[in-house]
Amino acid sequence: MSETERSGWSGPTDLPAKRWVLLTGSRTVLSAVALLSLVGLTGGLIAAGVVYVGPGSTFASVLSSGMLGALATIVTVTLSINQLILSRVFGAPADLTDRLEGNLDFRRSVEDIAGVDASPNDPGSFLSLVARTLEERAAELERQVERAEDVPEAHRDTAQTLATELVSYAAHLESGEDSESTFEVLALTFGTEYADLMDDVRALQRGAGERLPEAAAGALDDILELLKGIATIRQFFKTLAVQQDLAALSRQLIYTGVPALLVTFYLAQVYAGPGGSPTLPVASLPVVASVATAVVFSPLAVLVSYILRVATVTLYTVSVGSFIPPEERAE
């Protein structure tokens, strides 16, 4: 299986540029690129005579007509986002304690299998620990099956193929150890291979049964627990990443919404001169109108850039277990 397929990206989404736009790229940079493109588009339309911004133009009124409604929408979206985030971080002491204990229990189970005293709390390093342990258990499974003399040839071949696939998948997961982006680490868990491998492990356990050596059976048990852990990890990392993005979106909407409202107000005053004549030199109006358009649409650009990533993450991490919707296998 290719690197692209293992990372959950297939078809046109394996393009680096599209991957950057949908997931790994800075949302601020993406918004800025979109707004600069809008400045260029507006300037081009004005230069071509498609959009008129001279004396008597209705350009300012067109922009300002929907601004109050847009501002109300921005306020509503911001409040809704904050309410969603706060509902996740607030709670009674007992609930917060249970949540913390659940996290610690999960980490202890991984630490017991990995044979370490404490697991790292950095997402990339923790996933790499799971990957290295998965690789070690896969190698142990292959060794034990090769040494055993009473394992049927069909099960022996199945175990060797499974071990090879596990090592390849573990190497893929381990590549995010030095990543400082939660979304880049999360992207490594995209796709359905963890669920496919879980099914392969369970099939080998049920098919081979007691004919596997005890050490091989133990390695399979550990492998299954690690794969289940990967399913848990990606949902937990998704929660962290999406909450961070929604919090950043809420802040960015405020940063861009207030200037957009002010620019709309002052742009309307530019066309409020005597007889409807503009108060600025006519030669400067194309530049003013182009920049003002970008500022007014900046909240929308920010909203689209963040929601695009949240929707992408949700699409590729819908499943939690071994039931995989077809839409998650390929877009």
PAMI-10794 format. One line per 5 residues: their letters; for each residue x, y, z of N, C-alpha, C. Coordinates in Angstrom, 1 decimal, padded with zeros to 4 digits, m for minus. Layout:
BEGIN
A) X:Y:Z:X:Y:Z:X:Y:Z  ...
This chain:
BEGIN
MSETE) 000.9:m001.2:000.0:000.0:000.0:000.0:000.9:001.2:000.0  000.5:002.2:m000.8:001.3:003.4:m001.0:001.3:004.3:000.2  002.2:005.2:000.3:002.3:006.2:001.4:001.0:007.1:001.4  000.6:007.4:000.2:m000.6:008.2:000.1:m001.9:007.5:000.6  m002.0:006.2:000.3:m003.1:005.5:000.8:m003.1:005.3:002.3
RSGWS) m001.9:005.1:002.8:m001.8:004.9:004.2:m002.1:006.2:005.0  m001.9:007.3:004.4:m002.2:008.5:005.1:m003.6:009.0:004.9  m004.4:008.2:004.1:m005.8:008.5:004.0:m006.1:009.5:002.8  m005.1:009.8:002.0:m005.3:010.7:000.9:m005.2:009.9:m000.4  m006.3:010.0:m001.2:m006.3:009.3:m002.4:m006.8:010.2:m003.5
GPTDL) m006.5:009.8:m004.8:m007.0:010.5:m005.9:m006.4:011.9:m005.9  m007.2:013.0:m006.2:m006.6:014.3:m006.3:m006.1:014.9:m005.0  m006.6:014.3:m003.9:m006.2:014.9:m002.6:m004.7:014.5:m002.2  m004.0:013.7:m003.0:m002.6:013.5:m002.7:m001.7:014.6:m003.2  m002.3:015.6:m003.9:m001.5:016.7:m004.3:m001.0:017.5:m003.1
PAKRW) 000.3:017.9:m003.0:000.7:018.6:m001.9:000.0:020.0:m001.7  m000.3:020.6:m002.8:m000.9:021.9:m002.7:m002.3:021.8:m002.1  m003.1:020.8:m002.5:m004.4:020.6:m002.0:m004.4:020.1:m000.6  m003.4:019.3:m000.2:m003.2:018.9:001.1:m003.0:020.1:002.0  m002.1:021.0:001.5:m001.8:022.2:002.3:m003.1:023.0:002.5
VLLTG) m003.9:023.2:001.5:m005.1:024.0:001.6:m006.1:023.4:002.5  m006.2:022.1:002.4:m007.3:021.4:003.2:m006.9:021.1:004.6  m005.6:021.0:004.9:m005.3:020.5:006.2:m004.1:021.1:006.9  m002.9:021.1:006.3:m001.7:021.4:007.0:m001.3:022.9:006.9  m001.8:023.6:006.0:m001.4:025.0:005.8:m002.0:025.9:006.9
SRTVL) m001.3:027.0:007.1:m001.7:028.1:008.0:m003.0:028.7:007.6  m004.0:028.7:008.4:m005.3:029.3:008.1:m005.2:030.8:007.8  m004.3:031.4:008.6:m004.0:032.9:008.3:m003.5:033.1:007.0  m002.5:032.3:006.6:m001.8:032.5:005.3:m002.9:032.2:004.2  m003.7:031.1:004.4:m004.6:030.8:003.4:m005.7:031.9:003.2
SAVAL) m006.1:032.5:004.3:m007.1:033.6:004.2:m006.4:034.8:003.5  m005.2:035.1:003.8:m004.5:036.2:003.2:m004.3:036.0:001.7  m004.0:034.8:001.3:m003.9:034.5:m000.1:m005.3:034.7:m000.8  m006.3:034.2:m000.2:m007.7:034.4:m000.8:m008.0:035.9:m000.9  m007.7:036.7:000.1:m008.0:038.1:000.1:m007.2:038.9:m000.9
LSLVG) m005.9:038.5:m001.0:m005.1:039.2:m002.0:m005.6:038.8:m003.4  m006.1:037.6:m003.6:m006.6:037.3:m004.9:m007.9:038.1:m005.2  m008.7:038.3:m004.1:m009.9:039.1:m004.3:m009.5:040.6:m004.6  m008.5:041.1:m004.0:m008.0:042.5:m004.4:m007.7:042.5:m005.8  m006.9:041.5:m006.3:m006.6:041.5:m007.7:m007.8:041.4:m008.6
LTGGL) m008.7:040.5:m008.2:m009.9:040.3:m009.1:m010.7:041.6:m009.1  m010.9:042.2:m008.0:m011.7:043.5:m008.0:m011.0:044.6:m008.8  m009.7:044.7:m008.6:m009.0:045.7:m009.4:m009.1:045.4:m010.9  m009.0:044.1:m011.3:m009.1:043.8:m012.7:m010.5:044.1:m013.2  m011.6:043.8:m012.5:m012.9:044.1:m012.9:m013.2:045.6:m013.0
IAAGV) m012.6:046.4:m012.1:m012.7:047.8:m012.2:m012.0:048.4:m013.4  m010.8:047.9:m013.6:m010.0:048.3:m014.8:m010.7:048.0:m016.1  m011.4:046.8:m016.1:m012.1:046.4:m017.3:m013.4:047.1:m017.5  m013.8:047.9:m016.5:m015.1:048.6:m016.6:m016.3:047.8:m016.2  m016.1:046.6:m015.7:m017.2:045.7:m015.3:m017.8:046.3:m014.0
VYVGP) m017.0:046.8:m013.1:m017.4:047.4:m011.9:m017.1:048.8:m011.9  m018.1:049.7:m011.6:m017.9:051.1:m011.6:m017.8:051.7:m010.2  m016.7:052.4:m009.9:m016.5:053.0:m008.6:m016.4:054.5:m008.6  m016.7:055.1:m009.7:m016.5:056.6:m009.8:m017.7:057.3:m009.2  m017.8:058.6:m009.5:m018.8:059.4:m008.9:m020.2:058.9:m009.3
GSTFA) m021.1:058.8:m008.2:m022.4:058.3:m008.4:m022.5:056.8:m008.3  m021.4:056.1:m008.0:m021.4:054.7:m007.9:m022.2:054.2:m006.7  m022.8:053.0:m006.9:m023.5:052.4:m005.8:m022.7:051.3:m005.1  m021.4:051.4:m005.4:m020.5:050.3:m004.9:m020.5:050.3:m003.3  m020.4:051.4:m002.7:m020.4:051.4:m001.2:m021.7:050.9:m000.6
SVLSS) m022.8:051.3:m001.2:m024.1:050.9:m000.7:m024.3:049.4:m000.9  m023.8:048.8:m002.0:m023.8:047.4:m002.2:m023.1:046.6:m001.1  m021.9:047.1:m000.8:m021.1:046.5:000.3:m021.7:046.6:001.6  m022.3:047.8:001.9:m022.8:048.1:003.3:m024.2:047.5:003.5  m024.9:047.2:002.4:m026.3:046.8:002.6:m026.4:045.5:003.4
GMLGA) m025.5:044.6:003.2:m025.5:043.3:003.9:m024.6:043.2:005.1  m024.0:044.3:005.4:m023.0:044.3:006.5:m023.6:044.1:007.9  m024.7:044.7:008.1:m025.3:044.6:009.4:m025.8:043.1:009.7  m026.4:042.5:008.6:m026.8:041.1:008.7:m025.6:040.2:008.9  m024.5:040.5:008.1:m023.3:039.7:008.2:m022.7:039.9:009.6
LATIV) m022.7:041.1:010.2:m022.1:041.3:011.5:m022.9:040.5:012.5  m024.2:040.5:012.4:m025.1:039.7:013.3:m024.7:038.2:013.2  m024.5:037.8:012.0:m024.1:036.4:011.8:m022.8:036.0:012.4  m021.8:037.0:012.3:m020.5:036.7:012.8:m020.6:036.6:014.4  m021.4:037.5:015.0:m021.5:037.5:016.4:m022.2:036.2:016.9
TVTLS) m023.2:035.8:016.1:m023.9:034.5:016.5:m022.9:033.3:016.3  m022.2:033.3:015.2:m021.2:032.2:015.0:m020.2:032.2:016.1  m019.6:033.4:016.5:m018.6:033.4:017.5:m019.1:033.0:018.9  m020.3:033.4:019.2:m020.9:033.0:020.5:m021.2:031.5:020.5  m021.6:030.9:019.4:m021.9:029.5:019.3:m020.6:028.7:019.5
INQLI) m019.6:029.2:018.8:m018.3:028.5:018.9:m017.8:028.5:020.3  m017.8:029.7:021.0:m017.4:029.8:022.3:m018.2:028.9:023.3  m019.5:028.8:023.0:m020.3:027.9:023.9:m019.9:026.5:023.7  m019.7:026.1:022.4:m019.3:024.7:022.2:m017.9:024.4:022.9  m017.0:025.3:022.8:m015.7:025.0:023.4:m015.8:025.0:024.9
LSRVF) m016.5:025.9:025.5:m016.7:025.9:026.9:m017.4:024.7:027.5  m018.3:024.2:026.7:m019.1:023.0:027.1:m018.1:021.8:027.2  m017.0:021.8:026.5:m016.1:020.7:026.6:m015.1:020.9:027.7  m014.7:022.1:028.1:m013.7:022.3:029.1:m014.2:022.5:030.5  m015.5:022.9:030.6:m016.1:023.1:031.9:m016.7:021.8:032.4
GAPAD) m016.8:021.6:033.7:m017.4:020.4:034.2:m017.3:020.4:035.7  m018.0:019.5:036.3:m017.9:019.3:037.8:m016.6:018.6:038.1  m016.1:018.8:039.3:m014.8:018.1:039.7:m014.8:016.6:039.4  m015.9:016.0:039.7:m016.0:014.5:039.5:m015.9:014.2:038.1  m016.6:014.9:037.2:m016.5:014.7:035.8:m015.1:014.9:035.2
LTDRL) m014.4:016.0:035.7:m013.1:016.3:035.2:m012.1:015.2:035.7  m012.3:014.7:037.0:m011.5:013.7:037.5:m011.6:012.4:036.7  m012.8:012.0:036.4:m013.1:010.8:035.6:m012.4:010.9:034.3  m012.5:012.1:033.7:m011.9:012.3:032.3:m010.4:012.2:032.4  m009.8:012.7:033.5:m008.3:012.7:033.7:m007.9:011.2:033.9
EGNLD) m008.7:010.5:034.8:m008.3:009.1:035.0:m008.4:008.3:033.8  m009.4:008.5:033.0:m009.6:007.8:031.7:m008.3:008.0:030.8  m007.9:009.2:030.8:m006.7:009.5:030.0:m005.4:008.8:030.5  m005.3:008.8:031.9:m004.2:008.2:032.5:m004.2:006.6:032.3  m005.4:006.1:032.4:m005.6:004.6:032.2:m005.2:004.2:030.8
FRRSV) m005.6:005.0:029.9:m005.2:004.7:028.5:m003.7:004.8:028.3  m003.0:005.8:028.9:m001.6:005.9:028.7:m000.9:004.8:029.5  m001.4:004.4:030.6:m000.8:003.3:031.3:m000.9:002.0:030.5  m002.0:001.8:029.9:m002.1:000.5:029.1:m001.0:000.5:027.9  m000.8:001.7:027.3:000.2:001.8:026.3:001.6:001.6:026.9
EDIAG) 001.8:002.2:028.1:003.1:002.1:028.7:003.4:000.7:029.1  002.4:m000.1:029.6:002.6:m001.5:030.0:003.0:m002.3:028.8  002.4:m002.1:027.6:002.8:m002.9:026.5:004.1:m002.5:025.9  004.4:m001.1:026.0:005.7:m000.6:025.5:006.9:m000.9:026.4  006.5:m001.2:027.7:007.6:m001.4:028.7:008.3:m000.2:029.1
VDASP) 007.6:001.0:029.2:008.3:002.2:029.6:007.6:002.7:030.9  008.4:003.5:031.6:007.8:004.0:032.9:006.8:005.1:032.7  007.0:006.0:031.7:006.1:007.1:031.4:006.1:007.3:029.9  004.9:007.6:029.4:004.8:007.9:027.9:004.9:009.4:027.7  005.4:009.9:026.6:005.5:011.3:026.3:004.1:011.9:026.2
NDPGS) 004.0:013.2:026.5:002.7:013.9:026.4:002.6:014.7:025.1  003.6:014.7:024.3:003.6:015.4:023.0:002.9:014.4:022.0  001.9:014.9:021.2:001.2:014.0:020.3:002.1:013.2:019.4  003.0:013.9:018.7:003.9:013.2:017.8:004.7:012.2:018.4  005.3:012.5:019.6:006.2:011.5:020.3:005.3:010.3:020.8
FLSLV) 004.1:010.6:021.3:003.3:009.5:021.8:002.9:008.6:020.7  002.5:009.1:019.6:002.2:008.3:018.4:003.4:007.5:018.0  004.6:008.1:018.0:005.8:007.4:017.6:006.1:006.2:018.6  005.8:006.4:019.9:006.0:005.3:020.9:005.1:004.2:020.5  003.8:004.5:020.2:002.9:003.4:019.8:003.4:002.7:018.6
ARTLE) 003.9:003.5:017.6:004.4:002.9:016.3:005.6:002.0:016.6  006.5:002.4:017.4:007.7:001.6:017.6:007.3:000.3:018.3  006.4:000.4:019.3:006.0:m000.8:020.0:005.2:m001.7:019.1  004.4:m001.2:018.2:003.7:m002.0:017.2:004.7:m002.7:016.3  005.7:m002.0:015.9:006.8:m002.6:015.0:007.5:m003.8:015.8
ERAAE) 007.8:m003.5:017.1:008.5:m004.6:017.8:007.6:m005.8:018.0  006.3:m005.6:018.3:005.4:m006.7:018.5:005.2:m007.5:017.1  005.2:m006.8:016.0:005.0:m007.4:014.7:006.3:m008.3:014.4  007.4:m007.8:014.8:008.7:m008.6:014.6:008.7:m009.8:015.5  008.2:m009.6:016.7:008.1:m010.7:017.6:007.1:m011.8:017.1
LERQV) 006.0:m011.4:016.6:005.0:m012.3:016.0:005.7:m013.1:014.9  006.4:m012.5:014.0:007.0:m013.1:012.9:008.1:m014.1:013.3  008.9:m013.7:014.3:009.9:m014.6:014.9:009.3:m015.9:015.5  008.3:m015.7:016.3:007.7:m016.8:017.0:007.0:m017.8:016.1  006.4:m017.3:015.0:005.7:m018.1:014.1:006.7:m018.9:013.2
ERAED) 007.8:m018.3:012.9:008.9:m018.9:012.1:009.5:m020.1:012.9  009.6:m019.9:014.2:010.2:m020.9:015.1:009.3:m022.1:015.3  008.0:m021.8:015.3:007.0:m022.9:015.7:007.0:m023.9:014.5  006.9:m025.2:014.9:006.9:m026.2:013.9:005.5:m026.7:013.6  004.5:m026.5:014.5:003.2:m027.1:014.3:002.2:m026.1:013.8
VPEAH) 002.6:m024.9:013.3:001.7:m023.9:012.8:001.4:m024.2:011.3  000.2:m024.4:010.9:m000.1:m024.7:009.5:000.5:m023.6:008.5  000.9:m024.1:007.4:001.5:m023.2:006.4:000.7:m022.0:006.1  m000.6:m022.2:005.9:m001.5:m021.1:005.6:m001.5:m020.0:006.7  m001.5:m020.4:007.9:m001.5:m019.4:009.0:m000.1:m018.8:009.1
RDTAQ) 000.9:m019.6:008.8:002.3:m019.0:008.8:002.4:m017.9:007.8  001.9:m018.2:006.6:002.0:m017.1:005.6:001.2:m015.9:005.9  000.0:m016.2:006.5:m000.9:m015.0:006.9:m000.2:m014.2:008.0  000.5:m014.8:009.0:001.2:m014.1:010.0:002.3:m013.3:009.5  003.1:m013.9:008.5:004.2:m013.1:007.9:003.7:m011.9:007.1
TLATE) 002.7:m012.1:006.4:002.1:m011.0:005.6:001.6:m009.9:006.5  000.9:m010.3:007.6:000.4:m009.4:008.6:001.6:m008.6:009.2  002.6:m009.3:009.6:003.8:m008.6:010.2:004.4:m007.6:009.3  004.5:m007.9:008.0:005.1:m007.0:007.1:004.2:m005.7:006.9  002.9:m005.9:006.9:002.0:m004.8:006.8:002.0:m003.9:008.1
LVSYA) 002.2:m004.6:009.2:002.2:m003.8:010.5:003.5:m003.0:010.6  004.6:m003.6:010.1:005.9:m002.8:010.2:005.8:m001.6:009.2  005.2:m001.8:008.1:005.1:m000.7:007.1:004.2:000.4:007.7  003.1:000.0:008.3:002.2:001.0:008.9:002.8:001.7:010.1  003.6:001.0:010.9:004.3:001.6:012.0:005.3:002.6:011.6
AHLES) 006.0:002.3:010.5:007.0:003.2:010.0:006.3:004.5:009.5  005.2:004.4:008.9:004.4:005.5:008.5:004.0:006.4:009.7  003.5:005.8:010.7:003.1:006.5:011.9:004.3:007.2:012.6  005.4:006.5:012.6:006.6:007.0:013.3:007.2:008.3:012.7  006.8:008.5:011.4:007.4:009.7:010.7:006.9:011.0:011.3
GEDSE) 006.0:011.0:012.2:005.5:012.3:012.7:006.1:012.6:014.1  007.2:011.9:014.5:007.7:012.1:015.8:008.2:013.6:016.0  008.8:014.2:015.0:009.4:015.5:015.2:008.4:016.6:014.7  007.2:016.3:014.4:006.3:017.3:013.9:005.8:018.1:015.1  005.6:019.4:014.8:005.1:020.3:015.9:003.7:020.7:015.6
STFEV) 003.1:020.1:014.6:001.7:020.4:014.3:000.8:019.3:014.6  m000.2:019.5:015.4:m001.2:018.5:015.8:m001.9:018.0:014.5  m002.2:018.8:013.6:m002.9:018.4:012.4:m002.0:017.5:011.5  m000.7:017.8:011.5:000.2:016.9:010.7:000.3:015.5:011.3  000.3:015.5:012.7:000.3:014.2:013.4:m001.0:013.5:013.1
LALTF) m002.1:014.2:013.2:m003.4:013.6:013.0:m003.6:013.1:011.6  m003.0:013.7:010.7:m003.1:013.3:009.3:m002.5:011.9:009.1  m001.5:011.6:009.9:m000.9:010.3:009.8:m001.8:009.1:010.1  m002.8:009.4:010.9:m003.8:008.4:011.3:m005.0:008.4:010.4  m005.0:009.2:009.4:m006.2:009.2:008.4:m006.2:007.9:007.6
GTEYA) m007.3:007.6:007.1:m007.4:006.3:006.4:m008.0:005.2:007.2  m008.0:004.0:006.7:m008.7:002.9:007.3:m007.8:001.7:007.6  m006.5:001.9:007.4:m005.6:000.7:007.5:m005.6:000.2:008.9  m005.7:001.0:009.9:m005.7:000.5:011.3:m006.9:m000.4:011.5  m008.0:m000.1:010.9:m009.2:m001.0:011.1:m009.1:m002.2:010.3
DLMDD) m008.5:m002.1:009.1:m008.2:m003.3:008.3:m007.3:m004.3:009.0  m006.2:m003.7:009.6:m005.3:m004.5:010.3:m005.9:m005.1:011.6  m006.8:m004.4:012.2:m007.5:m005.0:013.3:m008.3:m006.2:012.9  m009.0:m006.1:011.8:m009.7:m007.3:011.3:m008.8:m008.5:010.9  m007.6:m008.1:010.4:m006.7:m009.2:010.0:m006.1:m009.9:011.3
VRALQ) m005.9:m009.1:012.3:m005.4:m009.7:013.6:m006.5:m010.6:014.2  m007.7:m010.1:014.2:m008.8:m010.9:014.8:m009.0:m012.2:014.0  m008.9:m012.1:012.7:m009.1:m013.3:011.8:m008.0:m014.3:012.1  m006.8:m013.9:012.3:m005.7:m014.8:012.6:m005.9:m015.4:013.9  m006.3:m014.6:014.9:m006.5:m015.2:016.2:m007.6:m016.3:016.2
RGAGE) m008.7:m016.0:015.5:m009.8:m017.0:015.5:m009.4:m018.2:014.6  m008.7:m017.9:013.5:m008.4:m019.0:012.6:m007.3:m019.9:013.1  m006.3:m019.4:013.7:m005.2:m020.2:014.2:m005.5:m020.8:015.6  m006.1:m020.0:016.4:m006.5:m020.5:017.7:m005.3:m020.9:018.5  m005.4:m022.1:019.2:m004.3:m022.5:020.1:m003.1:m023.1:019.3
RLPEA) m003.2:m023.1:018.0:m002.0:m023.7:017.2:m000.9:m022.7:017.2  m001.2:m021.4:017.6:m000.1:m020.4:017.7:000.7:m020.6:019.0  002.0:m020.4:019.0:002.7:m020.4:020.2:002.2:m019.4:021.2  002.4:m019.6:022.5:001.9:m018.6:023.5:002.5:m017.3:023.3  003.8:m017.2:022.9:004.4:m015.9:022.7:003.8:m015.2:021.5
AAGAL) 003.5:m015.9:020.5:002.9:m015.3:019.3:001.5:m014.8:019.6  000.8:m015.6:020.4:m000.6:m015.2:020.7:m000.6:m013.9:021.6  000.4:m013.9:022.5:000.6:m012.7:023.3:000.9:m011.5:022.5  001.8:m011.7:021.5:002.1:m010.5:020.6:000.9:m010.1:019.8  000.1:m011.0:019.4:m001.2:m010.6:018.7:m002.1:m009.8:019.6
DDILE) m002.2:m010.3:020.9:m003.0:m009.5:021.8:m002.5:m008.1:022.0  m001.2:m007.9:022.1:m000.6:m006.6:022.2:m000.9:m005.8:020.9  m000.7:m006.4:019.8:m000.9:m005.7:018.5:m002.3:m005.2:018.4  m003.3:m006.0:018.8:m004.7:m005.6:018.7:m005.0:m004.5:019.7  m004.4:m004.5:020.9:m004.6:m003.4:021.8:m004.0:m002.1:021.3
LLKGI) m002.8:m002.2:020.6:m002.2:m001.0:020.1:m003.0:m000.4:018.9  m003.5:m001.3:018.1:m004.4:m000.8:017.0:m005.6:m000.2:017.5  m006.2:m000.7:018.5:m007.4:m000.1:019.2:m007.0:001.2:019.8  m005.7:001.3:020.3:m005.2:002.5:020.8:m005.1:003.6:019.8  m004.7:003.2:018.6:m004.6:004.2:017.5:m005.9:004.8:017.1
ATIRQ) m007.0:003.9:017.2:m008.3:004.4:016.9:m008.7:005.5:018.0  m008.3:005.2:019.2:m008.6:006.2:020.3:m007.8:007.4:020.2  m006.5:007.2:019.8:m005.6:008.4:019.7:m006.1:009.4:018.7  m006.5:008.9:017.5:m006.9:009.8:016.5:m008.2:010.6:016.8  m009.1:009.9:017.5:m010.3:010.7:018.0:m009.9:011.7:019.0
FFKTL) m009.0:011.4:019.9:m008.6:012.3:020.9:m007.8:013.5:020.3  m006.9:013.2:019.4:m006.1:014.3:018.7:m007.1:015.1:017.9  m008.1:014.5:017.3:m009.1:015.3:016.5:m009.8:016.3:017.4  m010.2:015.8:018.6:m010.9:016.7:019.5:m010.0:017.9:019.9  m008.7:017.6:020.2:m007.8:018.7:020.6:m007.6:019.7:019.4
AVQQD) m007.4:019.1:018.2:m007.1:020.0:017.1:m008.3:020.8:016.7  m009.5:020.2:016.7:m010.7:020.9:016.3:m011.0:022.0:017.3  m010.8:021.7:018.6:m011.1:022.7:019.6:m010.1:023.9:019.5  m008.9:023.6:019.2:m007.9:024.7:019.0:m008.3:025.5:017.8  m008.7:024.9:016.7:m009.1:025.6:015.5:m010.3:026.5:015.7
LAALS) m011.3:025.9:016.4:m012.5:026.7:016.7:m012.2:027.9:017.6  m011.4:027.7:018.6:m011.0:028.8:019.4:m010.3:029.9:018.6  m009.4:029.5:017.7:m008.6:030.4:016.9:m009.6:031.1:015.9  m010.6:030.4:015.4:m011.6:031.0:014.5:m012.4:032.0:015.2  m012.8:031.7:016.4:m013.6:032.7:017.2:m012.8:034.0:017.3
RQLIY) m011.5:033.9:017.7:m010.7:035.1:017.8:m010.5:035.8:016.5  m010.3:035.1:015.4:m010.0:035.7:014.1:m011.3:036.4:013.6  m012.4:035.9:013.9:m013.7:036.5:013.5:m013.8:037.9:014.1  m013.4:038.0:015.4:m013.5:039.3:016.1:m012.5:040.2:015.5  m011.3:039.7:015.2:m010.2:040.6:014.7:m010.6:041.1:013.3
TGVPA) m011.3:040.3:012.5:m011.6:040.8:011.1:m013.0:041.4:011.0  m013.9:041.0:011.9:m015.2:041.6:011.8:m015.3:043.0:012.2  m014.6:043.5:013.2:m014.7:044.9:013.6:m014.1:045.8:012.5  m012.9:045.5:012.0:m012.4:046.3:010.9:m013.3:046.3:009.7  m013.9:045.2:009.4:m014.8:045.1:008.2:m016.0:046.1:008.4
LLVTF) m016.5:046.1:009.6:m017.6:047.0:009.9:m017.2:048.5:009.8  m016.0:048.8:010.3:m015.5:050.2:010.3:m015.2:050.6:008.8  m014.6:049.7:008.1:m014.3:050.1:006.7:m015.6:050.3:005.9  m016.6:049.5:006.1:m017.9:049.6:005.4:m018.5:051.0:005.7  m018.4:051.4:007.0:m019.0:052.7:007.4:m018.3:053.8:006.7
YLAQV) m016.9:053.8:006.8:m016.2:054.9:006.3:m016.2:054.9:004.7  m016.3:053.8:004.1:m016.4:053.7:002.7:m017.7:054.4:002.2  m018.8:054.2:003.0:m020.1:054.9:002.7:m019.9:056.4:002.7  m019.1:056.9:003.7:m018.9:058.3:003.8:m018.1:058.9:002.6  m017.3:058.0:002.0:m016.5:058.5:000.9:m017.4:059.0:m000.3
YAGPG) m018.5:058.3:m000.4:m019.5:058.6:m001.5:m020.6:059.5:m001.0  m020.4:060.2:000.2:m021.5:061.0:000.7:m021.1:062.5:000.6  m020.3:062.8:m000.4:m020.0:064.2:m000.7:m021.1:065.0:m001.3  m021.0:066.3:m001.5:m022.0:067.1:m002.1:m022.4:066.6:m003.5  m023.7:066.4:m003.7:m024.2:065.9:m005.0:m023.8:064.4:m005.2
GSPTL) m023.4:063.7:m004.2:m023.0:062.3:m004.4:m021.6:062.1:m004.9  m020.9:063.2:m005.0:m019.5:063.1:m005.5:m018.6:062.5:m004.4  m017.6:061.7:m004.7:m016.7:061.2:m003.7:m015.8:062.2:m003.1  m015.4:062.0:m001.8:m014.6:062.9:m001.1:m013.1:062.6:m001.4  m012.8:061.5:m002.0:m011.4:061.2:m002.4:m011.2:061.5:m003.9
PVASL) m009.9:061.6:m004.3:m009.6:061.8:m005.7:m010.1:060.6:m006.5  m010.7:060.8:m007.6:m011.3:059.8:m008.4:m010.2:058.7:m008.8  m009.0:059.2:m009.0:m008.0:058.3:m009.5:m007.6:057.2:m008.4  m007.9:057.6:m007.1:m007.6:056.7:m006.0:m008.7:055.7:m005.7  m009.9:055.9:m006.3:m011.0:055.1:m005.9:m010.9:053.6:m006.3
PVVAS) m010.3:053.3:m007.4:m010.1:051.8:m007.7:m009.3:051.1:m006.6  m008.2:051.7:m006.2:m007.4:051.1:m005.1:m008.1:051.0:m003.8  m008.8:052.1:m003.5:m009.6:052.1:m002.2:m010.7:051.1:m002.3  m011.4:051.0:m003.4:m012.5:050.0:m003.5:m012.0:048.6:m003.4  m010.8:048.3:m004.1:m010.3:047.0:m004.1:m009.9:046.5:m002.7
VATAV) m009.1:047.4:m002.0:m008.7:047.1:m000.6:m009.9:046.9:000.3  m010.8:047.9:000.2:m012.0:047.8:001.0:m012.8:046.5:000.8  m012.9:046.1:m000.4:m013.6:044.8:m000.7:m013.0:043.6:000.1  m011.6:043.6:000.1:m010.9:042.5:000.7:m011.2:042.6:002.2  m011.1:043.8:002.8:m011.3:043.9:004.2:m012.8:043.5:004.6
VFSPL) m013.7:043.9:003.8:m015.1:043.6:004.1:m015.4:042.1:004.1  m014.7:041.4:003.1:m014.9:040.0:003.0:m013.9:039.2:003.8  m013.1:039.8:004.6:m012.1:039.1:005.4:m012.7:038.1:006.4  m013.8:038.5:007.1:m014.4:037.5:008.0:m014.9:036.2:007.3  m015.4:036.4:006.1:m015.9:035.2:005.4:m014.7:034.4:004.9
AVLVS) m013.6:035.0:004.5:m012.4:034.2:004.1:m011.8:033.4:005.3  m011.8:034.1:006.5:m011.3:033.4:007.7:m012.3:032.2:008.0  m013.6:032.4:008.0:m014.5:031.4:008.3:m014.4:030.2:007.4  m014.3:030.5:006.1:m014.2:029.4:005.1:m012.9:028.6:005.3  m011.8:029.3:005.6:m010.5:028.6:005.7:m010.5:027.7:006.9
YILRV) m011.1:028.1:008.0:m011.1:027.2:009.2:m012.1:026.1:009.0  m013.3:026.4:008.6:m014.3:025.4:008.4:m013.9:024.3:007.4  m013.1:024.7:006.4:m012.6:023.8:005.4:m011.8:022.7:006.1  m010.9:023.1:007.0:m010.0:022.2:007.6:m010.8:021.3:008.6  m011.7:021.9:009.4:m012.5:021.1:010.3:m013.3:020.1:009.6
ATVTL) m013.9:020.5:008.4:m014.7:019.5:007.7:m013.9:018.4:007.1  m012.6:018.7:006.7:m011.7:017.7:006.1:m011.3:016.7:007.2  m011.0:017.2:008.4:m010.6:016.3:009.5:m011.8:015.4:009.8  m013.0:016.0:009.9:m014.2:015.2:010.3:m014.4:014.1:009.2  m014.3:014.4:007.9:m014.5:013.5:006.9:m013.6:012.3:007.0
YTVSV) m012.4:012.5:007.3:m011.4:011.4:007.3:m011.3:010.7:008.7  m012.0:011.1:009.7:m011.9:010.5:011.0:m013.3:010.2:011.5  m014.2:009.9:010.7:m015.6:009.6:011.1:m015.7:008.3:012.0  m015.0:007.3:011.5:m015.1:006.0:012.1:m014.2:005.9:013.4  m014.7:005.1:014.3:m013.9:004.9:015.5:m013.4:003.5:015.6
GSFIP) m014.1:002.5:015.0:m013.8:001.1:015.1:m013.6:000.5:013.8  m014.1:m000.7:013.7:m013.9:m001.5:012.5:m015.0:m001.4:011.5  m016.0:m000.5:011.7:m017.0:m000.3:010.7:m016.6:001.0:010.0  m016.3:000.9:008.8:m015.7:002.1:008.0:m016.7:002.5:006.9  m017.2:003.7:006.9:m018.0:004.1:005.8:m017.2:004.2:004.5
PEERA) m017.8:003.9:003.4:m017.1:004.0:002.1:m016.5:005.3:001.8  m017.2:006.4:002.3:m016.7:007.8:002.0:m015.4:008.0:002.7  m015.0:007.3:003.8:m013.8:007.6:004.4:m012.6:006.8:003.7  m012.9:005.8:002.9:m011.9:005.1:002.3:m011.3:005.9:001.1  m012.1:006.7:000.4:m011.6:007.5:m000.7:m012.6:008.6:m000.9
E) m012.1:009.8:m001.3:m013.0:010.9:m001.6:m013.2:011.0:m003.0
